[in-house]
Amino acid sequence: MTQVFFVGAGPGDAELITVKGARLLKEAEVIVYAGSLVDRELVRSYAPDAEVYDSAGMNLEETTRVLAQAALDGRKVVRLHTGDPSIYGAIQEQMAELDRLGIGYQVVPGVTSAFAAAAALKQELTLPEVSQTVVITRLAGRTPVPDRERLSEIARIGATLVIYLSVSMIEKVVAELLQGAYTPATPAAVVAKASWPDEQVIEGTLQDIAGKVKEAGIGKQALILVGDVLRARSEGMRAKSLLYDKGFSHGCREGIVT
Ligand code: SAH
């Protein structure tokens, strides 16, 4: 069947692609990948002989033409995206173009960079009684953000935030967050190039994180994480989860009554 596979490459580490994604890459004859974010070595390590296109210098018409032609020629074709394709991946318009051309496709998920950043920090993002909600968001850049999702509005919830595509505007991020439920003492972290060999982790509070990030010269491939969950490692946990509590019964285990 004629089809294109949209594959999540994961956050960087070549071992953080899914088994299915790796298999599809190995089998691929044609690969279009986002060279600005996906490591060329990752592509080459899985598919040394494939015909490879870097989408960084291509527009939607050009990437669609390559994907469609390869699929129509009966060649195995992968469109490789960084992290998970559904998060700021611009895949919807590519799928719409393939729909228009009557070409089928499948999406294979990947590990989004938020989870690589949490792993780098060794931090659970959902702690009982602290936050049970994670918001993935960004500041408006050239891509606008709907008005009701302004960071200052989102900040009213006070949940754990993972902010993509915004580290170059970190002062503005901090200013907007302080209009919500966060305070200058709220912990914040920036993880750059999560899971890459040159990964960088910067930790602080909303008071000092912007200065620390500028000082470290963090590039744009970085995430900002904010929220009281980040306090757990330095100040200890307030509440443990019930899941492994010895007195808590659930479908797989009887609690011990003392
Ligand atoms: N689809 C991707 C996100 C693409 S948008 C994903 O699921 O991760 C690009 C933004 O993602 C960057 O500006 C940065 O904020 C973030 N990003 C991607 N890879 C990253 C990494 N390895 N470490 C930190 N941030 C990363």
Residues whose N, C-alpha, C, O or C-beta is under 5 A from the ligand:
A	BS01	SAH	P11 G12 T82 G83 D84 P85 I87 Y88 G89 T112 S113 I163 Y164 L165 V191 A192 K193 A194 K220 Q221 A222 L223
